[in-house]
Amino acid sequence: MTPAELSRTVLRAVRRAVDEDGLRAPVPELAAVERPRPGGRGDYATNIALKLAGPARRPAREVAEILRARLVGEEAIVAVEVTGPGFLNFTLARDAHDSVVRTVLAQGPAYGHGSALDTHVVQVGSGPLADAVARLAHAMGASVVRPEGEAQVYVHPGPRPDVHPSAPFGGHPAPRFGGHPAPRFGGRPAPRPDAHAQPAHTDPLVARLGRDAAVWHLIWPTATATPEDLLVQRETNPLFRVRYAHARTRALLRSASRLGFTPAEPLAPGAEVAPAEPFAPGAEVAPGAEVAPGREDGRPGGEGGVSRAGASGAGRGELLRALGDYPAVLEAAARHRAPDRLARHLDTTAEAFFRFHDTHPVLPLGDEKPSVAHRSRLALAEATGTVLAGGLSLLGITAPEHL
């Protein structure tokens, strides 16, 4: 269960409470779901009861108890607790976390996209930052337009099914590609396939850093001490961390294919084997496994790599939570016109992947045969690569297969 799915579950509980006359308050359009704050419990929390307390003219904790009674027993929710002034805290079943992998692999690059901004019209200018805002808004269902004469360079992973012409916004003509009117999908400007094409002019920052590093710096300028730090392949470079994590997921899939096994459905609760120790120097590598630069075992680290020695065995749960949070991060980034939120979350996801990678070997070692656990971990690695590639694409940054 993703935060977006949990949010919808909470809203259904609110509607039932209103329909059954348990609450007299308007049903909100959105139930914010986030990680519990200090004093909270479980996997997620919502402040919906505090929001409804005023309109319902009842104490927040009383409202929370009314909603709790309608949420207990929901599929994938193990426990619902009320804490503080009226926060609802949720503990999810393990298979609810694992369903995130299935959802990511089923939806592919469109995972996390939605219709939260379906009624919004977002007008943006030009430049990489505006392009990222446009892509994010479009991914959340908004109509995106630019002033006349501005280039339109954002992309969506697939066309919307409801194709029809749309009237211009704000008196401006519809954006044009190469002298031709841009087609629209459901009132939204159509995606342009060359999302990462070089601009016609040469920006000085692009000339110094290259397009990918320049875009990352413009979106998240405080990510490194200097823009030039984005060119160095080291652990302190978040752009390298994210792109290396994606490249590593692709390498794992190629190696697994040569070993004759493919990703599998997540394991049933309790079926996962105990995490293995991180590779020791000189550990044997599976036949045909790709080796990462700087490490004979192919793991992140060494000169120019990312070291994660001594990482906690909790990496798997942390990574699943990062993937599950991705849709909510996309919506927040689009709603607040803040693509740096997405960049930061991609970095968090990459960090979680490396910790998982160090404690849960995806490939069999030595003469070990591929097991169900290896196939399950490979599915999680593939889902991670899908999220990282999709997020980078929305920012306007390439996700290389090799790095």
Residue pairs with C-beta under 8 A, 6 or more apart in sequence:
1 9
1 76
1 77
1 92
1 96
1 97
1 99
1 100
1 324
2 100
2 103
2 324
2 327
2 328
3 33
3 34
3 44
3 324
3 325
3 327
3 328
4 33
4 114
4 327
4 328
4 331
6 33
6 44
6 46
6 90
6 92
7 30
7 31
7 32
7 33
7 46
7 328
8 31
9 71
9 74
9 77
10 31
10 33
10 46
10 48
10 67
10 71
10 88
11 27
11 28
11 30
11 31
13 67
13 70
13 71
13 74
14 23
14 27
14 28
14 31
14 48
14 52
14 67
15 27
16 22
16 70
17 23
17 66
17 67
17 70
18 24
18 25
18 27
22 66
22 70
23 52
23 56
23 58
23 63
23 66
24 55
24 56
24 57
25 52
25 55
25 56
26 55
28 48
28 51
28 52
30 116
31 46
31 48
32 46
32 47
32 48
33 44
33 45
33 46
33 328
34 44
34 45
34 46
34 328
35 43
35 44
35 45
35 321
35 325
36 42
36 43
36 44
36 45
36 83
36 87
36 89
37 45
37 87
39 83
39 84
40 83
40 84
40 87
40 89
41 81
41 83
41 89
41 91
42 79
42 81
42 89
42 90
42 91
42 92
43 90
43 91
43 92
43 97
43 321
44 89
44 90
44 92
45 83
45 87
45 88
45 89
45 90
46 87
46 88
46 90
47 86
47 87
48 67
48 88
49 60
49 61
49 63
49 64
49 67
49 82
49 86
49 87
49 88
50 60
50 63
50 85
50 86
50 87
52 60
52 63
53 59
53 60
53 63
53 86
56 63
59 86
60 85
60 86
61 82
61 85
61 86
63 86
64 82
64 86
64 87
64 88
65 82
67 88
68 80
68 81
68 82
68 88
71 77
71 80
71 88
71 90
72 80
76 92
76 93
76 95
76 96
76 99
77 90
77 91
77 92
77 93
77 96
78 91
78 92
78 93
79 90
79 91
80 88
80 89
80 90
80 91
81 88
81 89
81 91
82 88
82 89
83 89
93 269
94 269
95 266
95 268
95 269
97 317
97 320
97 321
97 324
98 266
98 267
98 320
99 266
100 320
100 323
100 324
100 383
101 266
101 320
101 323
101 379
101 380
101 383
102 265
102 266
103 111
104 111
104 323
104 383
104 386
104 387
105 263
105 379
105 382
105 383
105 386
108 157
108 386
108 390
109 157
109 158
109 386
109 389
109 390
109 393
110 157
110 158
110 390
111 326
111 327
111 386
111 387
111 390
112 139
112 326
112 327
112 329
112 330
112 387
112 390
113 139
113 140
113 141
113 156
113 157
113 330
114 139
114 140
114 141
114 327
114 330
114 331
115 140
115 141
116 140
116 141
116 331
116 334
116 335
117 137
117 140
117 141
117 142
117 334
117 335
118 140
118 141
118 142
120 137
120 141
120 142
120 143
121 142
121 143
121 144
121 145
121 169
122 133
122 134
122 137
122 142
122 143
122 144
122 145
122 337
123 144
123 145
123 146
123 147
123 169
123 170
124 130
124 131
124 133
124 134
124 137
124 144
124 145
124 146
125 146
125 147
125 150
126 146
126 150
126 151
127 218
128 214
128 215
128 218
128 219
128 396
129 218
129 219
129 339
131 153
131 154
131 396
132 154
132 215
132 219
132 339
132 342
132 394
132 395
132 396
133 334
133 337
133 339
134 144
134 146
134 152
134 154
135 154
135 155
135 156
135 195
135 393
135 394
135 395
135 396
136 330
136 333
136 334
136 339
136 342
136 394
137 144
137 334
137 337
138 144
138 154
138 156
138 188
138 189
138 191
139 156
139 330
139 334
139 394
140 330
140 331
140 334
140 335
141 188
142 188
142 334
143 166
143 169
143 187
143 188
143 189
144 154
144 188
144 189
145 168
145 169
145 170
145 172
145 174
145 175
145 189
146 152
146 172
146 175
147 172
148 172
148 173
150 175
151 199
152 175
152 177
152 182
152 189
152 192
153 192
153 194
153 195
153 197
153 199
153 396
154 191
154 192
154 195
154 396
155 191
155 192
155 193
155 195
155 393
156 185
156 188
156 191
157 191
157 390
157 393
158 191
159 185
159 190
159 191
160 185
160 186
160 188
161 186
162 185
162 186
163 183
163 184
163 185
163 186
164 184
164 186
164 187
165 184
166 174
166 184
166 187
166 188
168 174
173 181
174 181
174 182
174 184
174 189
175 181
175 182
175 189
176 182
177 192
182 189
182 190
182 192
183 190
184 190
185 191
195 393
195 396
196 211
196 396
196 397
196 398
198 206
198 211
199 206
203 214
205 214
205 217
205 218
205 227
206 214
208 214
208 227
208 228
209 217
209 227
209 228
209 230
209 231
210 231
212 239
212 243
212 397
212 398
213 227
213 230
213 231
213 239
214 227
215 395
215 396
215 397
216 223
216 230
216 238
216 239
216 343
216 395
216 397
217 223
217 224
217 227
217 230
219 339
219 340
219 343
219 395
220 238
220 340
220 343
220 344
223 230
223 238
223 239
223 343
223 347
224 230
224 236
224 237
224 238
229 236
229 237
230 237
230 239
230 240
232 240
233 240
233 244
233 304
233 305
233 403
234 240
234 304
235 241
235 305
235 306
235 307
238 343
238 347
238 350
239 397
240 306
240 403
241 306
241 347
241 350
241 351
241 354
242 346
242 347
242 349
242 350
242 388
242 392
243 392
243 397
243 399
243 400
243 403
244 300
244 305
244 306
244 350
244 403
245 349
245 350
245 353
245 354
245 384
245 385
245 388
246 350
246 385
246 388
246 389
246 392
246 399
246 400
246 403
247 399
247 400
247 401
247 402
247 403
248 292
248 300
248 353
248 357
249 353
249 381
249 382
249 384
249 385
249 388
250 385
250 401
250 402
251 290
251 292
251 298
251 402
252 362
252 363
252 378
252 381
253 263
253 378
253 381
253 382
253 385
254 290
255 286
255 288
255 289
255 290
255 363
256 262
256 263
256 362
256 363
256 370
256 374
256 378
258 288
259 286
259 287
259 288
259 289
259 363
259 364
259 370
260 370
261 370
261 374
261 375
261 378
262 375
262 378
263 375
263 376
263 378
263 379
263 381
263 382
264 372
264 375
264 376
264 378
264 379
265 376
265 379
266 376
266 379
266 380
267 372
267 373
267 376
271 372
271 373
272 316
272 373
272 376
273 371
273 373
275 313
275 315
275 316
275 359
275 360
276 359
276 360
276 361
276 365
278 299
278 308
278 309
278 310
278 311
278 358
278 359
279 297
279 299
279 361
281 296
282 296
283 297
283 365
284 365
284 366
285 291
285 296
285 297
285 298
285 363
285 365
286 363
286 364
286 365
286 366
286 368
289 298
289 363
290 298
291 297
291 298
292 298
292 299
292 300
292 302
292 305
293 302
293 303
293 304
293 305
294 301
294 302
294 303
294 304
294 305
295 301
295 302
295 305
299 308
299 357
299 358
300 306
300 307
300 308
300 354
300 357
300 358
301 307
301 308
301 309
306 354
308 354
308 355
308 357
308 358
309 358
311 354
311 355
311 358
311 359
312 355
312 359
313 359
313 360
314 355
315 352
315 354
315 355
315 356
315 357
315 358
315 359
315 360
316 356
316 359
316 360
316 377
316 380
318 352
318 355
318 356
319 349
319 352
319 353
319 355
319 356
319 380
319 384
320 380
321 352
322 345
322 348
322 349
322 352
323 349
323 383
323 384
323 387
325 345
326 345
326 349
326 387
326 391
329 341
329 342
329 345
330 342
330 391
330 394
332 338
332 341
333 339
333 340
333 341
333 342
339 394
339 395
342 391
342 394
342 395
343 395
345 391
346 387
346 388
346 391
346 392
346 395
349 384
349 387
349 388
349 391
350 388
353 381
353 384
353 388
356 377
356 380
357 381
360 377
361 374
361 377
362 374
362 377
362 378
362 381
363 374
364 370
364 371
364 374
388 399
389 399
392 398
392 399
393 399
